[in-house]
Amino acid sequence: MSIHHVFQFPNDDEATLEVVLGQTGGIISSPMNDMLLICSTEVEAVFIRCGLGLRPATKTGLLVPADDLTTVAGWLMQAGLMARCDWAALEHLEFMNVAAFKRTVEVFSDIVGHEPNSLPLNLWPEVFRPNVRTV
């Protein structure tokens, strides 16, 4: 049985992702078109979530569906919040075994300086079955 995770990657035109994938094996990578909007504070995240109806992913992170990216960016500009937020890329990684997962975390940590943020699969109920295995 494979192991599924959605990892948050720096929004660097896939440079970090390419290095991680180049140094690991046993992984199937599928880009996510959704993005993660990272707010400066929890208060701003709640304000933006309520204003736009976005799904929370973390205390300060909001999941922005691909179809809503332009609308969300425009709303942030009008509200004067764009400069206070960052965007992160998301990648669905399917690991063939636990060793591949551990190696990926190790390589990512060496490159970025911290372990990858992994988002729960239940943020995409229409994509991931409830019985998909995670570590």
N, C-alpha and C positions, 0 to 999 in steps of 0.2 A: 504494500500500500504506500502511496506517495504522501508527502507532507506538503501542505500548502501554506504560504504566508504572503501577505502584501506588505512590502517594505517601503518605507519612505526614503527616497534618494535625494541628494542635492539637486536642485534645478540647474544643472550644468551641461545641458545638451548631451546627456547620457555618458559623459566622460567617466564618472565614477562607476556607473553600471558596467561599462565596457571593461574597465580594469578588473572589477570584481569577477565578472563572468570569464575573463581571460585567465584568471588564476584559480578557478574552481572547476569542478566537473560534476556530472550527475544532476544538472539543473535544467529545467525547461523554463524559459523566461517569456512572459507575456506582458507587453506594455499595457498599462491602464491609461485610458484617456482621461479619466477623472484626475483632478488635482487636489492637493491638500492646501488649504488656506491657513496659514499660521498667524494668529493674531498676537499683538504685543502683550495683552492682558486677558484674564478670564472675563472681565467686565466687557471688553470690546468684543470678545467672542460671543458672549450672550447677546449683546446688542445686534451684532451682525446676523447671528443665527435667527433671532426673532424677526429682524427686518427682512430677511431673505428666505426664511424657512429651510435653512441648510441643516444637514444631519451632522451632529457633533461626532468627531473621531477621537479627540483628546480634550483636555480642559481648555486648551487654547487653539486647537486645530479643528477645522470644519471641512467636511468632504464637499467638494464642488463638482457636480456631474459635468461631463464634457459639454453637454448641450447648454449648460448655464454659465460657462466661463466668461463669455462676453458680457452678459447681463450683470454678473457679479462684479466684474472689473469696472463696468460703468457706474454701478451703484456705489462702489467703494470710492471712486473718483469724486462723484457728486457729494458724498458724505465727508470727504476729506480724510478718509482712512487708508487710502492706498499706500501711502508712505509708511504707515505703521504696521503693515502686514507683509508677509513673505509667502512665496509659493514654493511648494515641494512636489517633486514628481513621485508617482507611485508605480511600483512594478510588482506584478504577481509572479512569484517564484514557486515552482513546483520542484521539490527535492525528491530524488529517487530513494534516498536513505538518510538516516540521521547524521552520518559522517559528512555528507555533502552539505547539510544544513549547518553543522558546527564549523566546517571549513569556510563557508560563506560568511558567517558571523565574524570569524577570526580575520579574514581578508578585509572585510568592510571596516572592522575596528582599526586595523593597521593603517588603512587609507584615510579614514575620516577622523579617527581619534576617539571614537565611541562606538558602542554597539548600535546596530541599526534599530530604528523604531519600527516595530511591527504592528500593523493595524488589524483589528479583529475582522475575520471574514464575514461576520454577521452585518457589517456595514453594506454588504452587497448581497442581500438575501435572494435577489433574482438571478445571481450568477453562481454562487457557491451553495451546494447542497448542505443541509445541516449536519450530515455525517462525514464531511471532509475532515481528515485528520490533521491536527496541528500539534506542534511541539511546544 
